[in-house]
Amino acid sequence: MRLSGGEVAIVLTPDERDPLRPVVRVIATGAGAFITPRDIELISYPELSVKGCIDPRALNIEVEDYL
């Protein structure tokens, strides 16, 4: 998925309080540079939101490599 800041992230688990603000693993910056993955709970970061879905194949990402 793409976050509102442009970052690329993988959904790890939905949040029971707000399904639109899941726990995600950020794997790339908004500029497309891959980073050391970091997990964040979107519910704890009101400035970030889900911007949209992306096809991991378009970025040559194997989702399983990040789980």
C-alpha positions, -999 to 999 in steps of 0.1 A, spaced: 0 0 0 10 36 -4 8 59 27 -2 96 26 35 105 30 43 84 -1 59 55 18 54 19 6 41 -4 34 27 -39 38 -3 -45 60 6 -68 90 -27 -68 108 -59 -48 109 -66 -26 139 -99 -37 156 -106 -1 166 -103 13 131 -98 -11 102 -87 18 79 -56 23 102 -39 -11 103 -5 -20 117 19 -18 87 55 -25 79 71 4 60 96 -8 35 104 21 12 104 59 13 82 81 -8 111 85 -32 111 47 -37 143 39 -18 141 7 2 148 11 39 153 -11 69 116 -21 76 99 -6 105 65 -14 120 40 13 128 4 14 141 -13 39 119 -38 46 147 -9 61 166 1 84 137 -29 106 128 -8 125 102 -4 92 82 -32 74 63 -37 48 36 -35 66 2 -40 35 -19 -32 0 -29 -2 -9 -51 7 -41 -69 39 -54 -53 49 -69 -87 52 -34 -101 79 -27 -76 95 -61 -78 85 -68 -41 81 -103 -27 57 -96 2 67 -128 19 102 -115 22 89 -88 46 66 -109 68 
